[in-house]
Amino acid sequence: MRVVHIITCLDVGGAETMLTRLLLSAANPGQDQVVISLKDVGPLGLQLQQHGVTVYAMHMGASFSGLKAFIRLVFLLRQNIVTGK
């Protein structure tokens, strides 16, 4: 089973830290964990990657096109949920 988590960013903060703790403590051999960060990977994303969690960064910023970001997000979700790649 693949579980996809979408979060704004993976800088050190409350929700980000709790997601990191959840993913690192709930290692289940039957589950593949994927995190999509709407901004960058950040320090917690690097930590997750070191533990084998797949982390995608959308690099959304103030100048990033909302439509382009939405299309990219839909592509990532289709790739990870529908096809399981």
MOVEN-V557368 format. One line per field, one symbol per residue. phi: phi as a letter, one per 20 degrees, with the letter a starting at -180 (. if undefined). psi: psi as a letter, one per 20 degrees, with the letter a starting at -180 (. if undefined). burial: b if it has 9 or more other C-alpha atoms within 8 Angstrom, else e. Layout:
phi: ???
psi: ???
burial: ???
This chain:
phi: .dddddbfbcffaffffffffgffedfcgeddeccdefddfmffffffffenefcddelfbfeffffffffffffffffeefeme
psi: ppppppqgrkrorghgghgggghhhloohipopppophdrgrhhhggghhjjpppqpilpahippgggggggggggggghgghk.
burial: ebebeebebbbbeeebbeebeebbeeeeeebbbbbbbbbbbbbbbbebbeeebbbbbbbbeeebeeeebeebbeeebbbbbeeee
